[in-house]
Amino acid sequence: MSGFASLRLTLSAALLGALLYSPLAAAQSAAAPAQSPVTLGPSGLPLPRFVSLKSGRVNSRVGPGANYSVDWMYMKAGLPMEIIQEFDTWRRVRDADGSEGWINQSLLSGRRTAIVAPWQRGKGAQINLLNSPDKDARVVAMVEPGVMGTIKSCDGQWCEMTFDGHTGWLAQSIVWGAYPGERVKD
């Protein structure tokens, strides 16, 4: 590689790093999504937003490109992800545990899924799946924190979800995959 091409590549990487990791970008990503006004990314879609993984084997990279090293491999199709940044065809995502990385948009789906109370995992709690959006409704099934399901709809307070053939309602505040107050229609 010529000295000029090497310098150009180094400057491009430095500029990209400055754009991606500027204090302003860090401050924006640290802000709570519920309080942030909706902003549109380069794709014209809102940021942040929830999506899910299309495939059962998805690499999360340390930067927006196939030349960046793989930091994490996700092995569960349908896993919900939060897109927090866009660059070309790459999406910076965050998982329910807070890990972040870059995934190509072709491996992401608009299909909405959610994880039930991942912050309660391993604490022995059981969560009631209800037959209607009412805290006093009949219990359809019990689900454990950390279980993944498909969102059918959310009205801003309740989400109708399906877990292994059982459909019912959960308070929207206990699912990771829909923002508080967000309306979702399948």
Backbone hydrogen bonds in HBPLUS format (Angstrom, degrees):
<---DONOR---> <-ACCEPTOR-->    atom                        ^
c    i                          cat <-CA-CA->   ^        H-A-AA   ^      H-
h    n   atom  resd res      DA  || num        DHA   H-A  angle D-A-AA Bond
n    s   type  num  typ     dist DA aas  dist angle  dist       angle   num
A0006-SER N   A0002-SER O   2.96 MM   4  6.16 159.0  2.00 151.4 157.7     1
A0007-LEU N   A0003-GLY O   2.89 MM   4  6.07 155.5  1.95 145.4 152.2     2
A0008-ARG N   A0004-PHE O   2.81 MM   4  6.04 160.7  1.85 151.2 156.9     3
A0009-LEU N   A0005-ALA O   2.88 MM   4  6.04 158.0  1.93 146.7 152.4     4
A0010-THR N   A0006-SER O   2.93 MM   4  6.13 157.5  1.98 146.0 152.3     5
A0011-LEU N   A0007-LEU O   2.85 MM   4  6.08 163.6  1.87 154.3 158.5     6
A0012-SER N   A0008-ARG O   2.90 MM   4  6.06 156.9  1.95 147.0 153.8     7
A0013-ALA N   A0009-LEU O   2.96 MM   4  6.15 160.1  2.00 147.8 152.9     8
A0014-ALA N   A0010-THR O   2.93 MM   4  6.16 155.0  2.00 147.0 154.3     9
A0015-LEU N   A0011-LEU O   2.88 MM   4  6.07 161.0  1.91 150.8 155.7    10
A0016-LEU N   A0012-SER O   2.92 MM   4  6.08 166.1  1.94 151.4 155.4    11
A0017-GLY N   A0013-ALA O   2.86 MM   4  6.01 158.7  1.91 145.2 151.6    12
A0018-ALA N   A0014-ALA O   2.88 MM   4  6.10 154.2  1.95 146.0 153.2    13
A0019-LEU N   A0015-LEU O   2.93 MM   4  6.19 155.2  1.99 150.3 157.1    14
A0020-LEU N   A0016-LEU O   2.86 MM   4  6.04 164.8  1.88 154.7 158.9    15
A0021-TYR N   A0017-GLY O   2.89 MM   4  5.74 153.2  1.96 146.3 153.0    16
A0026-ALA N   A0022-SER O   2.94 MM   4  6.26 159.7  1.98 156.3 162.6    17
A0027-ALA N   A0023-PRO O   2.84 MM   4  6.01 154.9  1.90 146.3 153.2    18
A0028-GLN N   A0024-LEU O   2.90 MM   4  6.14 154.4  1.97 148.2 155.3    19
A0029-SER N   A0025-ALA O   2.96 MM   4  6.16 157.9  2.01 148.7 154.1    20
A0030-ALA N   A0026-ALA O   3.05 MM   4  6.15 135.2  2.26 139.0 150.5    21
A0031-ALA N   A0028-GLN O   3.27 MM   3  5.32 143.5  2.41  97.1 107.0    22
A0035-GLN N   A0032-ALA O   3.16 MM   3  5.70 138.5  2.34 113.7 123.1    23
A0036-SER N   A0032-ALA O   3.26 MM   4  6.40 134.1  2.48 146.7 159.4    24
A0047-LEU N   A0039-THR O   2.69 MM   8  5.53 151.5  1.77 163.7 165.6    25
A0041-GLY N   A0045-LEU O   2.85 MM   4  5.71 169.8  1.86 164.1 161.3    26
A0044-GLY N   A0041-GLY O   2.87 MM   3  5.39 161.8  1.91 119.3 125.5    27
A0049-ARG N   A0083-ILE O   3.17 MM  34  5.37 144.2  2.31 136.2 146.2    28
A0083-ILE N   A0049-ARG O   2.72 MM  34  5.37 153.2  1.78 170.9 172.1    29
A0051-VAL N   A0081-MET O   2.84 MM  30  5.35 159.3  1.88 158.4 163.8    30
A0081-MET N   A0051-VAL O   2.88 MM  30  5.35 162.0  1.91 137.1 138.8    31
A0052-SER N   A0109-SER O   2.96 MM  57  5.22 155.2  2.02 144.6 150.6    32
A0109-SER N   A0052-SER O   2.75 MM  57  5.22 158.6  1.80 158.1 161.9    33
A0053-LEU N   A0079-LEU O   3.01 MM  26  5.39 140.3  2.17 132.1 143.6    34
A0078-GLY N   A0053-LEU O   2.76 MM  25  4.82 159.6  1.80 135.2 141.0    35
A0054-LYS N   A0107-LEU O   2.93 MM  53  5.33 176.0  1.93 136.6 137.0    36
A0058-VAL N   A0074-TYR O   2.88 MM  16  5.07 160.1  1.92 145.6 152.3    37
A0074-TYR N   A0058-VAL O   2.74 MM  16  5.07 162.4  1.77 158.2 156.0    38
A0060-SER N   A0072-TRP O   2.68 MM  12  5.02 166.2  1.70 167.2 163.7    39
A0071-ASP N   A0060-SER O   2.75 MM  11  5.77 156.7  1.80 151.4 159.7    40
A0072-TRP N   A0060-SER O   3.15 MM  12  5.02 158.4  2.20 142.8 143.9    41
A0061-ARG N   A0102-TRP O   2.85 MM  41  4.89 172.2  1.85 139.4 141.2    42
A0102-TRP N   A0061-ARG O   2.84 MM  41  4.89 160.1  1.87 137.8 144.2    43
A0062-VAL N   A0069-SER O   3.05 MM   7  6.00 153.2  2.13 166.2 174.7    44
A0065-GLY N   A0063-GLY O   3.00 MM   2  5.91 130.4  2.25 110.1  95.4    45
A0068-TYR N   A0065-GLY O   3.18 MM   3  5.68 162.9  2.21 112.6 117.8    46
A0079-LEU N   A0076-LYS O   3.36 MM   3  5.86 156.4  2.42 133.0 132.6    47
A0082-GLU N   A0094-ARG O   2.94 MM  12  5.11 164.1  1.96 149.1 154.2    48
A0094-ARG N   A0082-GLU O   2.84 MM  12  5.11 138.1  2.02 134.4 148.0    49
A0084-ILE N   A0092-ARG O   2.79 MM   8  5.69 169.4  1.80 162.9 166.7    50
A0092-ARG N   A0085-GLN O   2.84 MM   7  4.91 161.1  1.88 134.7 140.7    51
A0087-PHE N   A0090-TRP O   2.92 MM   3  5.21 161.7  1.95 154.3 154.2    52
A0090-TRP N   A0087-PHE O   2.82 MM   3  5.21 161.0  1.85 136.8 140.0    53
A0105-GLN N   A0089-THR O   2.81 MM  16  5.62 170.2  1.82 168.2 165.7    54
A0091-ARG N   A0103-ILE O   2.86 MM  12  5.36 162.6  1.89 145.8 151.6    55
A0103-ILE N   A0091-ARG O   2.89 MM  12  5.36 160.9  1.93 146.9 151.2    56
A0093-VAL N   A0101-GLY O   2.75 MM   8  5.58 161.6  1.78 169.8 174.1    57
A0101-GLY N   A0093-VAL O   3.08 MM   8  5.58 146.6  2.20 145.1 153.0    58
A0095-ASP N   A0099-SER O   2.94 MM   4  5.54 152.7  2.01 151.0 159.8    59
A0098-GLY N   A0095-ASP O   2.93 MM   3  5.31 162.0  1.97 115.1 121.0    60
A0107-LEU N   A0104-ASN O   3.00 MM   3  5.79 166.6  2.02 125.5 129.8    61
A0108-LEU N   A0105-GLN O   3.06 MM   3  5.27 165.7  2.08 114.6 116.7    62
A0151-ILE N   A0112-ARG O   3.02 MM  39  5.56 159.7  2.06 131.8 137.3    63
A0114-ALA N   A0149-GLY O   2.97 MM  35  5.62 155.4  2.03 152.4 156.1    64
A0149-GLY N   A0114-ALA O   2.93 MM  35  5.62 159.6  1.97 161.8 168.6    65
A0115-ILE N   A0176-TRP O   2.94 MM  61  5.12 157.9  1.99 134.1 138.7    66
A0176-TRP N   A0115-ILE O   2.79 MM  61  5.12 170.0  1.80 153.1 156.6    67
A0116-VAL N   A0147-VAL O   2.94 MM  31  5.58 164.7  1.97 155.4 157.8    68
A0146-GLY N   A0116-VAL O   2.59 MM  30  5.25 168.4  1.61 158.4 162.3    69
A0117-ALA N   A0174-ILE O   2.69 MM  57  5.01 164.6  1.71 157.1 159.4    70
A0120-GLN N   A0117-ALA O   2.88 MM   3  5.51 167.6  1.89 124.3 128.2    71
A0121-ARG N   A0118-PRO O   3.27 MM   3  5.33 167.1  2.29 106.1 109.8    72
A0123-LYS N   A0120-GLN O   3.14 MM   3  5.73 147.3  2.25 145.9 143.8    73
A0127-ILE N   A0143-VAL O   2.80 MM  16  5.19 164.4  1.82 156.1 160.9    74
A0143-VAL N   A0127-ILE O   2.79 MM  16  5.19 166.4  1.80 152.2 156.5    75
A0129-LEU N   A0141-ALA O   2.77 MM  12  5.14 169.8  1.78 165.5 161.8    76
A0140-VAL N   A0129-LEU O   2.65 MM  11  5.50 164.2  1.67 160.5 166.1    77
A0141-ALA N   A0129-LEU O   3.38 MM  12  5.14 155.3  2.44 131.2 135.7    78
A0130-LEU N   A0169-TRP O   2.98 MM  39  4.87 173.0  1.99 143.1 140.8    79
A0169-TRP N   A0130-LEU O   2.66 MM  39  4.87 153.6  1.72 135.9 145.5    80
A0131-ASN N   A0138-ARG O   2.91 MM   7  5.68 149.4  2.00 161.2 169.7    81
A0134-ASP N   A0132-SER O   2.74 MM   2  5.61 134.6  1.95 111.7  96.9    82
A0137-ALA N   A0134-ASP O   2.91 MM   3  5.24 165.8  1.93 123.3 124.2    83
A0147-VAL N   A0144-GLU O   3.25 MM   3  5.92 150.4  2.34 142.9 142.5    84
A0150-THR N   A0162-THR O   3.01 MM  12  5.22 157.0  2.06 147.3 150.1    85
A0162-THR N   A0150-THR O   2.90 MM  12  5.22 151.0  1.98 143.0 152.6    86
A0152-LYS N   A0160-GLU O   2.73 MM   8  5.41 168.7  1.74 158.1 159.9    87
A0186-ASP N   A0152-LYS O   2.92 MM  34  5.10 135.9  2.12 168.2 156.9    88
A0153-SER N   A0160-GLU O   3.34 MM   7  5.26 156.2  2.40 134.5 137.8    89
A0160-GLU N   A0153-SER O   2.69 MM   7  5.26 157.5  1.74 154.2 162.4    90
A0154-CYS N   A0184-VAL O   2.83 MM  30  4.74 152.9  1.91 131.7 132.9    91
A0184-VAL N   A0154-CYS O   2.99 MM  30  4.74 156.4  2.04 122.6 129.5    92
A0155-ASP N   A0158-TRP O   2.93 MM   3  5.68 154.4  2.00 159.5 167.4    93
A0172-GLN N   A0157-GLN O   2.76 MM  15  5.12 175.0  1.76 128.3 129.1    94
A0159-CYS N   A0170-LEU O   2.84 MM  11  5.40 163.1  1.86 160.6 166.5    95
A0170-LEU N   A0159-CYS O   2.91 MM  11  5.40 153.2  1.99 149.1 157.6    96
A0161-MET N   A0168-GLY O   2.79 MM   7  5.66 158.2  1.84 166.3 172.4    97
A0168-GLY N   A0161-MET O   2.96 MM   7  5.66 156.8  2.02 159.2 166.4    98
A0163-PHE N   A0166-HIS O   2.78 MM   3  5.12 161.4  1.82 146.1 151.1    99
A0166-HIS N   A0163-PHE O   2.85 MM   3  5.12 168.0  1.86 124.2 127.1   100
A0174-ILE N   A0171-ALA O   3.11 MM   3  5.84 169.1  2.12 121.6 125.1   101
A0175-VAL N   A0172-GLN O   3.34 MM   3  5.60 168.5  2.35 114.7 114.5   102
A0182-GLU N   A0179-TYR O   2.97 MM   3  5.22 163.9  2.00 128.1 131.1   103
